[in-house]
Amino acid sequence: MDTISVNKFRDNLKSVVEQVVSRHEPLKVTRRAGEAFVVMSADDWEQEQETLHVLQSKSLMQQIADSLETHTHGKGYQPTDEQMDEITGI
């Protein structure tokens, strides 16, 4: 994660925010007192929250583990050719 001083952040607010949003990378902004904060796009923050929700849910993590197990052993869902055409829009 890149770091920038609060003064530089304030002086270049528009361009810095545009970079944070377009690069999808958070930016750490430091203050003289040593305190810092992080700037990130709202979309990226929402994705992080969704990821945390999944990681904190035992049932969702179990579903992922079960799915990985069936996929690894080739026992997962196998769509028909017709279903694949529908899924891919062909």
N, C-alpha and C positions, 0 to 999 in steps of 0.2 A: 504494500500500500504506500503510495506517495504521501509525502508530508509537506505542508506549506504553513507559513506563519499567518496569524490572523490578519496582520496588516497587509500582507501580499494578497491574501484571500479577499479582503475588503476592497483593495484597490483594483483588483481584476475580477470582481464578482461575476460579471456576465460571462466572460470567456472561460473561467474556471468551472462554473456550473455547466456550461455547454459541454466541456470536456468530460466531466463526471457522467453526464447523461449519455453522451455518445459513445464513450468507452466502456460503460457499464463497470466502472471501477470506483470503489469508494475512495475518498480523500480524507486524510487526517489533518485537521487544522489545529495548530498549537498556539497557546497563549503564553504571554510572558510569565504569568504566575505558575506555569507548568501544567495547567489544566488543558485538556484537549477535547475536541469533539470530532465526529465523523460526518461527512457529507456524502450522501448517496442518492440516486434517483428513487422516486417513489415506487416505480416498477420493480427495481432491484430489491428494495426493502420488503415489498410484498412477497416476492419470490423467496427471500430469506425466511420470512415468517412462515410461509407454507412448508418450506423444508424443515424448519424447526418443529412444526406441528407433526409432520410425518415421523421425524426422528424420535419424538417424545411419545408417540403412540405405539404401545406394545402390539396391538392388533394389526396395525398397518405394517409395522416392521416384520411381523410374522408372515403376513401375506406376501411381502416382498421376498422373504427368505424361502417360502414355499414355492413361489413362482420361479425363483432362481434354481431351486432344486429340480423342478420338473423340466425346466428349459435345459439344464445341464445334462439331464438323462434323456433328452429328446422325447419326453412324455407330455409336453405342453400341448396347448390347443393347436390343431392343424386345420386351418380353413380349407374348404374345397376351392377348386379353381374358380368356380362361380363367385364364391364369397370373396376371394382375393380380387377379382375384377371389380366387385362392388366396393371393396375397401379402397382400392387404388384409383377408382373412378375410370377404369378402362372400359 
